Amino acid sequence: MARRALICGISGQDGAYLAQLLLGKGYAVAGTSRDAGANPFVNLARLGLRERVQFLSMDPRDFRTVLRTLDRAQPDEIYDLAGQTSVGLSFEQPVEAFESIAVSTINLLEAIRYRAKPVRLYSACSSECYGDTAAPANEDTPFRPRSPYATAKAAAHWALANYREAYGLWACSGILFNHESPLRPERFVTHKAVAAACRISRGSKERLKLGKLSVVRDWGWAPEYVDAMWRMLQRETPRDYVIASGQSCSLEEFVKDVFAACGLAWKEHVDYDNSLTRPLDVKVSLGDARRAEKELGWKAQCVMPELARRLAEAERELATRG
């Protein structure tokens, strides 16, 4: 029989690409949304997968619905990708961030413990937990979160470690650095820049407004990063991994490369907007994924500036199709 996977938060970028990967490997895939009947699952439709996935309604903050969903899905593998995804929004909605990330993860862990059935859990942690990285962060680097989002992710990470050690759950965290794709919503600065550059190249007179261009990030290609998630769950024993490209790039460099891919000089179209800055921000974020390369056989292949070119090309193709 086909292995069964449950993807919590399947409607997002990572959930859609992970579904594509698992379906290609012969899995039966189920995915959750708080209201599956009302969710159009646009990303899955864009990948041509919407009719191949079973959808289940689940509010991960409600233990009863989590338990019921696991009983219905009967998964061999669970990928926990649900919860608030915006660092900026978490400053405006800190309680929502903590509940949708930390509380939801604890509910899932407790449901797995209560059911006492063999299952492997992957939980999405974040490089934001490290705060600023003076040196490339690895699995032993201390967490110093600088946002409600990062604080919630750190809490979820340590809750998982506690359940793994206390109850013997097969559970691991992937500490993923920034990873992008054409499926990112435009509220993310990367897609915001790509979409604006493509519109301007087609004649739009708009100005792209951005916050601090000096921030440095470790950017990778999302379809590669979901492969790392799957590889983690194929190990004999659970272990946490940093997943990163190992290369740094400022937002200014990213924007420059995106506009160049559209045949534009970025400085002619971009303005600084102080209102877009956060109360606290990570200045430099860089990861060390050597453990993943050694133990999982995983290494990032698409890095900057190729990443910027791919994003711009995909955006232009989407605009051409209408």
C-alpha positions in Angstrom: 0.0 0.0 0.0 1.1 3.6 -0.7 2.5 5.5 2.3 0.2 8.1 3.6 1.3 11.7 4.2 -0.6 14.4 6.0 0.5 18.0 5.2 -0.7 20.5 7.8 -0.8 23.9 5.9 -0.8 22.4 2.4 -2.1 25.6 0.8 1.1 27.5 1.3 4.2 27.6 -0.8 6.0 24.7 0.9 2.9 22.7 1.3 2.2 22.7 -2.4 5.7 21.8 -3.5 5.9 19.1 -0.9 2.6 17.6 -2.1 4.1 17.6 -5.6 7.2 15.8 -4.4 5.3 13.2 -2.4 2.7 12.5 -5.1 5.6 11.9 -7.5 7.0 9.4 -5.0 3.7 7.5 -4.9 2.4 8.7 -1.6 -1.3 9.2 -0.9 -1.4 12.8 0.2 -3.9 14.5 2.5 -3.7 18.2 3.5 -5.3 20.4 6.0 -6.8 23.9 6.1 -8.9 25.6 8.7 -11.8 25.5 6.3 -11.0 23.1 3.5 -14.4 23.6 1.8 -13.8 27.4 1.4 -10.1 27.2 0.5 -9.5 27.4 -3.3 -6.0 25.9 -2.8 -4.6 28.2 -5.6 -1.0 26.9 -5.3 -2.1 23.3 -5.7 -4.3 24.2 -8.7 -1.3 26.1 -10.2 0.8 23.0 -10.0 -2.1 20.8 -11.4 -2.5 18.9 -8.2 -5.8 20.0 -6.6 -7.7 16.9 -7.7 -5.0 14.5 -6.4 -5.1 15.5 -2.8 -7.6 14.7 0.0 -8.6 17.9 1.9 -9.5 17.9 5.6 -10.6 20.8 7.8 -8.5 21.2 10.9 -7.9 24.1 13.3 -4.5 23.1 14.8 -5.3 25.3 17.9 -8.2 22.9 18.7 -6.9 19.6 20.1 -10.1 17.8 19.4 -10.0 18.6 15.7 -6.3 17.7 15.5 -7.0 14.3 17.0 -10.0 13.7 14.7 -8.0 14.7 11.7 -5.2 12.2 12.5 -7.8 9.5 13.0 -9.3 10.2 9.6 -6.0 10.6 7.7 -4.1 7.7 9.4 -0.8 9.1 8.2 2.6 7.4 8.2 4.3 10.8 7.9 3.1 14.2 9.1 4.5 17.5 7.9 3.6 20.4 10.1 3.9 23.5 8.0 0.8 25.4 9.3 0.7 28.6 11.3 1.4 32.3 10.7 4.2 32.8 8.2 4.8 36.6 8.3 7.5 38.0 10.6 6.1 41.5 10.1 2.5 40.5 10.8 3.6 38.8 14.0 4.4 42.2 15.6 0.8 43.3 14.9 -0.7 39.9 16.0 1.7 38.4 18.5 -0.9 36.2 20.2 -2.1 34.8 16.9 1.6 34.0 16.0 2.1 32.1 19.3 -1.1 30.2 19.1 -0.9 29.3 15.5 2.7 28.1 15.8 3.6 27.0 19.3 0.2 26.0 20.7 -0.6 24.2 17.4 2.6 22.3 17.4 2.0 21.2 21.0 -1.5 20.0 20.1 -0.1 17.9 17.3 2.6 16.4 19.5 0.1 15.6 22.2 -2.3 14.0 19.7 0.5 11.8 18.4 1.4 10.8 21.9 -2.2 10.1 22.8 -2.9 8.0 19.7 0.3 5.9 20.4 0.5 4.8 16.7 3.7 4.7 14.6 4.1 8.0 12.8 6.9 10.3 11.9 6.6 14.1 12.3 8.4 16.9 10.6 8.0 20.3 12.1 8.9 23.6 10.3 11.3 25.6 12.4 12.9 28.9 11.1 16.2 30.6 10.8 14.5 33.6 12.4 15.0 31.8 15.8 18.8 32.6 15.6 18.4 36.3 15.3 21.6 37.9 13.9 24.2 35.3 12.9 27.7 36.7 13.4 28.9 33.3 11.9 26.9 30.9 9.8 24.4 29.2 12.2 24.3 25.5 12.6 22.3 23.1 14.7 24.2 24.0 17.9 24.0 27.8 17.5 21.9 29.3 20.4 18.5 30.8 19.6 18.1 34.6 20.0 14.7 35.4 18.5 13.9 39.0 17.6 10.2 38.8 16.7 7.0 37.2 18.1 7.1 34.9 15.1 10.7 33.7 15.9 9.8 33.4 19.6 6.9 31.1 18.7 9.0 29.0 16.4 11.6 28.6 19.1 9.0 27.5 21.6 7.6 24.9 19.1 11.2 23.7 18.4 11.9 23.0 22.1 8.5 21.5 22.7 9.2 19.0 20.0 12.6 18.2 21.4 11.0 17.7 24.8 8.3 15.3 23.5 11.0 13.4 21.5 13.1 12.9 24.6 10.3 12.4 27.1 8.0 10.1 25.2 10.2 8.7 22.4 8.2 10.3 19.6 9.7 10.1 16.1 9.9 13.9 15.5 12.3 16.3 14.0 12.6 20.0 13.2 13.9 21.5 10.0 15.5 24.9 10.7 15.0 26.4 7.3 16.5 29.6 6.1 14.7 31.8 3.6 13.5 30.0 0.5 11.6 31.5 -2.3 9.5 30.4 -5.4 6.9 31.8 -7.7 4.2 30.6 -5.2 5.2 33.1 -2.6 2.4 35.7 -1.9 3.2 39.3 -2.6 3.2 40.3 1.0 6.7 38.7 1.1 9.4 41.3 0.1 10.9 39.0 -2.5 7.7 38.5 -4.5 6.8 42.1 -3.9 10.1 43.1 -5.7 9.7 40.6 -8.4 6.1 41.4 -9.2 6.8 45.2 -9.2 9.9 44.8 -11.5 7.9 42.8 -14.0 5.0 45.3 -14.0 7.4 48.2 -14.5 9.1 46.3 -17.3 5.7 46.1 -19.0 5.2 49.9 -18.7 3.8 50.5 -15.2 4.9 53.9 -13.8 4.7 52.7 -10.2 7.5 53.1 -7.6 8.6 50.1 -5.5 8.7 51.1 -1.8 10.9 49.0 0.4 12.3 49.1 4.0 15.9 48.5 4.9 17.9 47.3 1.9 20.9 46.5 3.9 19.5 43.4 5.6 21.3 40.2 4.5 19.6 36.9 4.0 20.5 33.3 3.0 18.1 32.7 0.1 17.3 29.4 -1.5 14.9 27.7 -3.9 11.8 26.3 -2.2 11.3 23.1 -4.3 14.8 22.0 -3.1 14.0 22.7 0.5 10.9 20.5 0.6 13.1 17.6 -0.6 15.2 18.1 2.5 12.0 17.8 4.6 11.3 14.4 3.1 14.9 13.2 3.5 14.7 14.0 7.2 11.8 11.6 7.7 13.6 8.8 5.9 16.3 8.5 8.5 16.4 5.6 11.0 16.4 8.0 13.9 15.1 11.6 14.2 17.5 14.5 14.1 17.1 18.2 13.6 18.8 19.9 10.6 19.7 23.4 9.3 18.6 23.8 5.7 20.3 26.7 4.0 22.2 27.7 0.8 25.3 28.8 2.8 25.5 32.0 0.7 24.5 35.5 1.9 23.0 38.3 -0.2 21.6 41.7 0.8 18.1 42.8 -0.1 19.7 45.5 -2.2 21.6 42.9 -4.2 18.5 40.8 -4.6 16.5 43.7 -5.9 19.3 44.7 -8.2 19.4 41.2 -9.7 15.6 41.0 -10.1 15.4 44.4 -11.9 18.4 43.4 -14.0 16.6 40.2 -15.0 13.8 42.5 -16.3 16.2 44.8 -18.1 15.9 47.6 -15.6 18.2 49.6 -13.4 16.7 49.2 -9.9 17.7 52.7 -8.5 15.5 54.4 -11.1 12.4 52.6 -9.7 12.9 52.0 -5.9 12.2 54.3 -2.9 13.0 53.7 0.7 10.0 53.8 3.0 10.7 54.0 6.7 7.2 52.9 7.6 8.0 49.4 6.3 10.7 48.8 8.9 10.0 46.5 11.8 10.4 47.2 15.6 13.2 44.7 15.6 14.8 43.0 12.6 17.5 40.5 11.8 20.4 42.3 10.1 22.3 39.3 8.9 21.1 35.7 8.5 23.4 32.9 7.2 23.2 29.2 7.6 25.6 26.3 7.8 23.9 23.2 6.3 27.0 20.8 6.4 25.2 18.3 8.6 22.4 18.0 6.0 24.9 17.5 3.2 26.8 14.9 5.2 23.9 12.9 6.6 21.0 13.6 4.1 23.0 14.0 0.9 21.3 17.4 0.5 22.9 20.6 -0.8 21.3 23.7 -2.2 21.8 23.9 -6.0 19.9 27.1 -6.9 21.5 30.2 -5.3 21.7 33.9 -6.1 21.7 35.4 -8.7 20.2 32.4 -10.5 17.4 32.4 -7.9 16.5 36.0 -8.9 16.5 35.1 -12.6 14.2 32.1 -12.0 11.7 34.2 -10.1 11.6 37.0 -12.7 11.2 34.5 -15.5 8.4 32.7 -13.8 6.6 36.0 -13.1 6.9 37.1 -16.7 5.5 33.7 -17.9 2.6 34.0 -15.5 1.8 37.5 -16.8 2.0 36.3 -20.4 -0.5 33.5 -19.7 -2.9 36.2 -18.3 
